[in-house]
Each structure stands twice: as C-alpha cells, then as structure tokens.
Amino acid sequence: MGPWGSTYNYLAPVYHKVIDAWRNNEHQTAREFQLESVQLVMILNAVSPLSAGKSLMRRVGFDFGLVRPPLRQLSEDGQASFDEAVDKLGVFDRTL
C-alpha cells in the first residue's frame, strides 16, 4: 500500500504547478515538479507511508492524530530522519 493518492492532500500546490506548466506547454517544468512529488513518495515509502503522511498533514496544519494499530508510529529517530529528508527536498519551502 502506498501514499500516492494521499499526496494530493499536502502537495496540492505542486500538482497545481504541474498542471499549469503542462497547460502552458512548459513540459520540462511540469516534469520537474512531478519529479518532486515522486521524490517525496520515495521518502514516504522508505519509512511508514501512512505514519509519515499524517506527519506531513500536521506540517501543513491538519492534525488527524496517530495511525491506528497494527500500524506503527514513526520512532523519534525515524521522525527526525524523515523530517530531515523532507526538509532537504525543500518542496514545502517552495509551495506553502
């Protein structure tokens, strides 16, 4: 199970940029924005996608609580590593 559809919840600004660039025949720009979403999905898949997705929802201002068992929360170290990887990608700095 992956986070693909869920990324629309917190990456809507990126997807809007993909659509706008494509409509303006700026296909390379559209691909670059799409690549950002793919890179974020790769980061999500490297940890617990649903726990990480909820973490990102909190980042954009929506706290829906923790995942329910049998899913596991990110450990403190896991959360720190996840946050670092997301921050390094920089997608939220440019879109929100």
Number of C-alpha atoms within 10 A of each C-alpha: 6 13 17 14 7 15 20 14 13 21 20 14 17 23 18 14 17 23 17 15 18 15 11 11 11 13 15 12 16 21 14 14 21 16 14 17 22 14 15 20 18 14 18 23 16 11 16 19 20 22 20 24 19 20 22 22 19 14 13 14 10 13 12 10 11 15 15 10 7 6 11 12 19 20 9 9 9 14 17 12 14 21 17 12 14 18 12 11 15 13 18 17 10 8 12 11
